């Protein structure tokens, strides 16, 4: 719905634009922009990384079931060899050939006495948790980019609307002064003053157009769309208390620290002996017949590789570094929470104060406009009052956008679920 007022109420119209009462865009437009941001390629890439981490964990779990192989080979010797195996005292004919074909199956089952597989699974489980958190963070960052670009675009459009009305007002004043100067009832300096004010407004319009172009490009990068909305009231959801320990960055650092510790544990356990059970069956062909062979075995392997010991030491150092990163992330989260809440509160306070200032300055401009028409006010003072009103309108839109950006950054920090993020910001 667009509110149309008579020309003599144009100053009041400026206030409507500044406070966002003119609702030209359809309801839910911000929600459409945010939902479009969920399809960003970077978000899809993080989802694929989560799928990869899930595959790694499944592969590590499958190690408990051992591994088998099918074997088929043909070997040719320089002389005849026994087909299969020779068993002293066997009564069956001994088969010999210089070309022996063998096929069969072998299977080995690890016995995880020292928990090497369990430690590997724990590491990959935490890697999966970290990948999921990174995917959530990427999604929220794209939502924040889209939402922040959208409200900045709204603020710029509100400023452009106020500047357009200011141009109409100044141009009307300049035309009147020009006509009066031609009749000798106004000084030439007032004409130049009005012309310089029009030039200043043109420069401001050019600046706003450039910034608006950058903002639209940012919006398209985040969401792929750029809705042609009018002046909307910039949404500023209510602040929700944040817990530093529950922030996304703290949880991500914790998952990485636990994964690093599990990796160090896996390396240490790899220094211990490993145990496995095995069995195989083969059918050996040659010498005009064939022979079946099978075996069962138990194996103990003791690592004597110096590199294994060095890798274990390196993994331990990484685990200590990850723990330090976890504590640092918690401190940073506390600092960011305090900074964002301060920015949000100050921006909201600025917006509330400026809304009242706009109402006051609109009345002042109305009065001075009439006084100037009657010759009781100078053009310079009138233009100054109009510039003060325009400045208040600019700062009001900017304050609302700053508050919205601080709130959105806090949601990224908190790791708010995307559906909840969209629902809170897209409330009617």
C-alpha positions as CSV (number, residue, x, y, z in Angstrom):
1,X,0.0,0.0,0.0
2,X,1.3,3.4,-0.9
3,X,0.2,6.5,1.0
4,X,-0.3,9.6,-1.1
5,X,-0.5,13.0,0.5
6,X,-1.1,16.5,-0.9
7,X,2.0,18.5,-1.8
8,X,1.8,20.7,1.2
9,X,2.1,17.6,3.4
10,X,5.4,16.5,1.7
11,X,7.4,17.1,4.8
12,X,5.2,14.7,6.8
13,X,5.7,12.2,3.9
14,X,9.5,12.3,4.5
15,X,8.9,11.1,8.1
16,X,6.8,8.3,6.7
17,X,9.6,7.3,4.5
18,X,12.2,7.5,7.2
19,X,10.2,5.4,9.7
20,X,9.2,2.9,6.9
21,X,5.4,3.4,7.1
22,X,5.2,3.2,3.3
23,X,5.0,-0.5,2.6
24,X,5.5,-1.0,-1.1
25,X,7.1,-4.4,-1.2
26,X,5.1,-7.5,-0.8
27,X,5.0,-9.3,2.6
28,X,7.6,-12.0,3.0
29,X,10.0,-10.5,0.5
30,X,12.9,-10.7,3.0
31,X,12.0,-14.3,3.7
32,X,12.2,-15.0,0.0
33,X,15.7,-13.5,-0.2
34,X,16.9,-15.4,2.8
35,X,15.6,-18.7,1.6
36,X,17.2,-18.1,-1.8
37,X,20.5,-17.7,0.0
38,X,20.2,-21.2,1.3
39,X,21.0,-22.4,-2.3
40,X,24.3,-20.6,-2.5
41,X,27.1,-22.8,-4.0
42,X,29.3,-22.3,-0.9
43,X,26.5,-23.8,1.2
44,X,26.2,-26.8,-1.1
45,X,30.0,-27.3,-1.0
46,X,29.9,-27.5,2.8
47,X,27.1,-30.0,2.6
48,X,29.2,-32.2,0.3
49,X,32.0,-32.0,2.9
50,X,29.6,-33.2,5.6
51,X,28.8,-36.2,3.3
52,X,32.5,-36.9,2.9
53,X,33.0,-36.8,6.7
54,X,30.1,-39.2,7.1
55,X,31.7,-41.5,4.6
56,X,35.0,-41.4,6.5
57,X,33.3,-42.4,9.7
58,X,31.4,-45.2,8.1
59,X,34.6,-46.5,6.6
60,X,36.4,-46.4,10.0
61,X,33.4,-48.3,11.6
62,X,33.6,-50.9,8.8
63,X,37.2,-51.8,10.0
64,X,35.6,-53.8,12.8
65,X,34.3,-56.2,10.2
66,X,37.8,-56.9,8.8
67,X,38.7,-57.1,5.2
68,X,38.7,-59.8,2.6
69,X,40.0,-60.3,-0.9
70,X,39.4,-62.6,-3.9
71,X,42.6,-63.9,-5.5
72,X,43.1,-65.4,-8.9
73,X,46.6,-65.8,-10.4
74,X,48.6,-67.9,-12.9
75,X,52.2,-68.5,-12.3
76,X,54.8,-70.1,-14.6
77,X,58.0,-71.5,-13.2
78,X,61.4,-72.5,-14.8
79,X,60.7,-76.0,-13.6
80,X,57.9,-78.0,-12.1
81,X,56.5,-77.2,-8.7
82,X,54.1,-78.9,-6.3
83,X,50.5,-77.9,-7.0
84,X,49.1,-76.6,-3.7
85,X,51.1,-77.7,-0.7
86,X,53.2,-80.8,0.1
87,X,52.1,-82.8,3.1
88,X,54.6,-85.4,4.2
89,X,52.9,-88.8,4.2
90,X,50.0,-87.8,2.0
91,X,48.5,-90.7,0.1
92,X,47.0,-88.7,-2.8
93,X,49.1,-88.4,-5.9
94,X,51.5,-85.5,-5.8
95,X,50.6,-83.0,-8.5
96,X,53.4,-81.1,-10.2
97,X,53.4,-78.5,-13.0
98,X,55.4,-75.6,-14.3
99,X,52.2,-73.5,-14.8
100,X,49.9,-73.3,-11.8
101,X,46.6,-71.5,-11.5
102,X,45.3,-70.5,-8.2
103,X,42.1,-68.8,-7.1
104,X,40.5,-68.4,-3.7
105,X,39.5,-66.0,-0.9
106,X,41.3,-64.6,2.1
107,X,39.9,-62.7,5.1
108,X,41.5,-60.9,8.1
109,X,39.7,-59.7,11.2
110,X,41.4,-57.1,13.4
111,X,41.2,-57.6,17.2
112,X,41.1,-54.0,18.6
113,X,42.8,-54.8,21.9
114,X,44.2,-51.3,22.4
115,X,41.4,-49.4,20.8
116,X,43.1,-48.1,17.7
117,X,40.0,-48.3,15.6
118,X,37.9,-46.8,18.5
119,X,40.3,-43.8,18.6
120,X,40.1,-43.4,14.9
121,X,36.3,-43.5,15.0
122,X,36.3,-40.9,17.8
123,X,38.5,-38.6,15.7
124,X,36.3,-39.0,12.6
125,X,33.2,-38.5,14.7
126,X,34.4,-35.2,15.9
127,X,35.6,-34.3,12.4
128,X,32.0,-34.9,11.3
129,X,30.7,-32.7,14.1
130,X,33.1,-30.0,13.0
131,X,32.1,-30.4,9.3
132,X,28.4,-30.0,10.3
133,X,29.2,-26.9,12.4
134,X,31.2,-25.4,9.4
135,X,28.2,-26.1,7.2
136,X,25.9,-24.4,9.6
137,X,28.3,-21.5,9.9
138,X,28.5,-21.1,6.1
139,X,24.7,-21.2,5.8
140,X,24.4,-18.5,8.5
141,X,27.1,-16.4,6.9
142,X,25.3,-16.4,3.6
143,X,22.0,-15.6,5.4
144,X,23.8,-12.8,7.2
145,X,25.2,-11.5,3.9
146,X,21.8,-11.6,2.2
147,X,19.9,-10.1,5.1
148,X,22.5,-7.4,5.8
149,X,22.6,-6.4,2.1
150,X,18.8,-6.3,2.0
151,X,18.4,-4.0,5.0
152,X,21.3,-1.8,3.8
153,X,19.5,-1.5,0.5
154,X,16.3,-0.5,2.3
155,X,18.2,2.1,4.3
156,X,19.7,3.5,1.1
157,X,16.3,3.6,-0.6
158,X,14.8,5.4,2.4
159,X,17.6,7.9,2.2
160,X,17.2,8.2,-1.6
161,X,13.4,8.9,-1.1
162,X,14.1,11.6,1.5
163,X,16.8,13.1,-0.8
164,X,14.3,13.1,-3.7
165,X,11.8,15.0,-1.7
166,X,14.5,17.4,-0.6
167,X,15.5,18.0,-4.3
168,X,11.8,18.8,-5.1
169,X,11.7,21.2,-2.2
170,X,15.0,23.0,-3.1
171,X,14.2,23.1,-6.8
172,X,10.9,24.8,-6.0
173,X,12.6,27.3,-3.8
174,X,15.3,27.9,-6.4
175,X,12.7,28.6,-9.1
176,X,10.9,31.0,-6.8
177,X,14.1,32.9,-5.9
178,X,15.1,33.0,-9.6
179,X,11.8,34.6,-10.6
180,X,11.9,37.1,-7.7
181,X,15.5,38.0,-8.6
182,X,14.4,38.7,-12.2
183,X,11.8,41.1,-10.7
184,X,14.3,42.7,-8.4
185,X,12.7,41.4,-5.2
186,X,15.5,38.9,-4.3
187,X,19.3,39.1,-4.2
188,X,21.4,37.3,-6.8
189,X,23.3,35.6,-3.9
190,X,20.2,33.7,-2.9
191,X,19.9,32.4,-6.5
192,X,23.5,31.1,-6.3
193,X,22.8,29.6,-2.8
194,X,19.8,27.7,-4.1
195,X,21.8,26.5,-7.2
196,X,24.7,25.3,-5.0
197,X,22.2,23.4,-2.8
198,X,20.8,21.7,-5.9
199,X,24.3,20.7,-7.0
200,X,25.1,19.3,-3.6
201,X,21.9,17.2,-3.7
202,X,22.9,15.9,-7.2
203,X,26.3,14.9,-5.8
204,X,24.6,13.1,-2.9
205,X,22.3,11.3,-5.3
206,X,25.3,10.1,-7.3
207,X,27.0,8.8,-4.2
208,X,23.9,7.0,-3.1
209,X,23.5,5.5,-6.5
210,X,27.0,4.1,-6.4
211,X,26.6,2.6,-2.9
212,X,23.2,1.2,-3.8
213,X,24.8,-0.6,-6.8
214,X,27.5,-2.2,-4.6
215,X,24.8,-3.3,-2.1
216,X,22.7,-4.8,-4.9
217,X,25.7,-6.7,-6.2
218,X,26.3,-8.0,-2.6
219,X,22.7,-9.1,-2.4
220,X,22.8,-10.9,-5.7
221,X,26.0,-12.6,-4.7
222,X,24.4,-13.9,-1.5
223,X,20.9,-14.8,-2.7
224,X,21.0,-14.7,-6.5
225,X,18.0,-12.3,-6.5
226,X,17.4,-8.5,-6.2
227,X,13.7,-7.8,-5.5
228,X,12.6,-4.3,-6.6
229,X,11.0,-3.3,-3.3
230,X,10.0,0.1,-2.2
231,X,10.7,1.7,1.2
232,X,10.1,-0.8,3.9
233,X,10.6,-0.4,7.6
234,X,13.9,-1.9,8.3
235,X,13.3,-5.0,10.6
236,X,15.2,-5.1,13.9
237,X,14.4,-8.3,15.9
238,X,14.7,-8.3,19.6
239,X,18.0,-9.3,21.1
240,X,18.3,-12.8,22.6
241,X,20.9,-13.4,25.4
242,X,23.9,-15.4,24.2
243,X,26.0,-18.0,26.1
244,X,29.7,-17.9,25.1
245,X,30.1,-21.6,25.7
246,X,27.2,-22.4,23.3
247,X,28.4,-20.1,20.5
248,X,29.1,-21.7,17.1
249,X,32.8,-20.7,17.2
250,X,33.2,-22.2,20.7
251,X,31.5,-25.4,19.7
252,X,33.6,-25.6,16.5
253,X,36.8,-25.1,18.4
254,X,35.7,-27.7,20.9
255,X,35.0,-30.3,18.2
256,X,38.4,-29.6,16.6
257,X,40.1,-30.0,20.0
258,X,38.4,-33.3,20.6
259,X,39.3,-34.6,17.2
260,X,42.9,-33.6,17.6
261,X,43.0,-35.4,21.0
262,X,41.5,-38.5,19.5
263,X,44.0,-38.3,16.7
264,X,46.9,-38.1,19.2
265,X,45.4,-41.1,21.1
266,X,45.2,-43.1,17.8
267,X,48.9,-42.3,17.1
268,X,49.9,-43.4,20.6
269,X,48.0,-46.6,20.3
270,X,49.5,-47.3,17.0
271,X,52.8,-47.7,18.8
272,X,51.5,-50.7,20.6
273,X,51.3,-54.3,19.2
274,X,48.3,-55.0,16.9
275,X,46.5,-58.3,16.7
276,X,44.4,-59.9,14.0
277,X,42.9,-63.2,13.0
278,X,42.9,-64.6,9.5
279,X,41.7,-67.4,7.3
280,X,42.0,-68.3,3.6
281,X,40.9,-70.9,1.1
282,X,42.5,-71.6,-2.3
283,X,41.9,-74.0,-5.2
284,X,45.2,-74.8,-7.0
285,X,45.1,-76.2,-10.5
286,X,47.9,-77.9,-12.4
287,X,49.5,-81.3,-13.3
288,X,46.1,-82.5,-14.6
289,X,44.3,-82.1,-11.3
290,X,43.6,-79.6,-8.5
291,X,44.1,-79.3,-4.8
292,X,42.2,-77.3,-2.2
293,X,44.1,-75.6,0.6
294,X,43.0,-73.6,3.6
295,X,44.5,-72.1,6.6
296,X,43.7,-70.1,9.8
297,X,46.1,-67.8,11.6
298,X,46.6,-65.4,14.4
299,X,49.0,-62.4,13.9
300,X,50.8,-60.1,16.3
301,X,52.5,-57.1,14.7
302,X,54.9,-54.8,16.7
303,X,55.8,-51.5,15.0
304,X,59.5,-50.7,14.7
305,X,59.1,-47.6,12.5
306,X,60.8,-44.5,13.8
307,X,58.5,-42.4,11.7
308,X,55.5,-43.7,13.7
309,X,57.0,-42.4,16.9
310,X,57.7,-39.0,15.4
311,X,54.1,-38.8,14.0
312,X,52.8,-39.6,17.4
313,X,54.8,-36.7,18.9
314,X,53.5,-34.4,16.2
315,X,49.9,-35.4,16.8
316,X,50.3,-34.7,20.5
317,X,51.6,-31.2,19.7
318,X,48.6,-30.6,17.5
319,X,46.3,-31.7,20.2
320,X,47.8,-29.2,22.6
321,X,47.5,-26.4,20.0
322,X,43.9,-27.3,19.4
323,X,43.1,-27.1,23.1
324,X,44.7,-23.6,23.2
325,X,42.6,-22.6,20.2
326,X,39.5,-23.8,22.1
327,X,40.2,-21.5,25.0
328,X,41.1,-18.6,22.7
329,X,37.8,-19.1,20.8
330,X,35.9,-19.0,24.1
331,X,37.5,-15.7,25.0
332,X,36.9,-14.3,21.6
333,X,33.2,-15.3,21.8
334,X,32.8,-13.4,25.1
335,X,34.3,-10.3,23.5
336,X,32.2,-10.6,20.4
337,X,29.0,-11.0,22.4
338,X,29.8,-7.9,24.4
339,X,30.7,-5.9,21.3
340,X,27.7,-6.9,19.3
341,X,25.2,-6.3,22.1
342,X,26.7,-2.9,22.7
343,X,26.5,-2.1,19.0
344,X,22.9,-3.3,18.9
345,X,21.8,-1.3,22.0
346,X,23.5,1.9,20.9
347,X,22.0,1.6,17.4
348,X,18.5,1.0,18.8
349,X,18.9,4.0,21.1
350,X,20.1,6.1,18.2
351,X,17.1,5.1,16.1
352,X,14.6,5.9,18.8
353,X,16.1,9.3,19.5
354,X,16.3,10.1,15.8
355,X,12.7,9.1,15.2
356,X,11.7,11.8,17.6
357,X,14.2,14.3,16.1
358,X,12.7,13.7,12.7
359,X,9.2,14.5,13.9
360,X,10.5,17.7,15.6
361,X,12.6,18.9,12.6
362,X,9.7,18.2,10.2
363,X,7.6,20.7,12.2
364,X,10.5,23.2,12.2
365,X,10.9,22.9,8.5
366,X,7.1,23.4,8.0
367,X,7.2,26.5,10.1
368,X,10.3,28.0,8.5
369,X,9.0,27.2,5.0
370,X,6.0,29.4,5.8
371,X,8.1,32.1,7.4
372,X,10.3,32.2,4.4
373,X,7.3,32.5,2.1
374,X,6.2,35.5,4.2
375,X,9.6,37.0,4.1
376,X,10.3,36.5,7.9
377,X,13.1,33.9,7.3
378,X,16.2,33.8,5.1
379,X,16.7,31.2,2.5
380,X,20.0,30.2,4.1
381,X,18.4,29.4,7.4
382,X,15.6,27.5,5.7
383,X,18.1,25.4,3.7
384,X,20.0,24.7,6.9
385,X,16.9,23.4,8.6
386,X,16.1,21.2,5.6
387,X,19.6,19.8,5.6
388,X,19.4,19.1,9.3
389,X,16.1,17.2,8.7
390,X,17.7,15.2,5.8
391,X,20.7,14.4,8.0
392,X,18.4,13.1,10.8
393,X,16.6,10.9,8.2
394,X,19.9,9.6,6.9
395,X,21.1,8.7,10.4
396,X,17.8,7.1,11.4
397,X,17.9,4.7,8.4
398,X,21.6,4.0,9.1
399,X,20.9,3.3,12.8
400,X,18.2,0.8,12.0
401,X,20.5,-0.9,9.5
402,X,23.3,-1.0,12.1
403,X,21.0,-2.6,14.7
404,X,19.8,-5.2,12.3
405,X,23.4,-6.0,11.2
406,X,24.5,-6.4,14.8
407,X,21.6,-8.7,15.6
408,X,22.3,-10.8,12.5
409,X,26.0,-11.1,13.4
410,X,25.0,-12.3,16.8
411,X,22.9,-15.0,15.2
412,X,25.8,-16.2,13.2
413,X,27.9,-16.3,16.4
414,X,25.2,-18.2,18.3
415,X,24.7,-20.7,15.5
416,X,21.0,-20.1,15.3
417,X,19.2,-22.7,13.2
418,X,18.5,-21.2,9.7
419,X,14.8,-21.7,9.9
420,X,14.7,-19.8,13.3
421,X,16.9,-17.1,11.8
422,X,14.6,-16.6,8.9
423,X,11.5,-16.7,11.0
424,X,12.8,-14.1,13.5
425,X,13.9,-11.6,10.8
426,X,10.9,-12.1,8.5
427,X,8.3,-11.4,11.1
428,X,5.5,-9.2,9.7
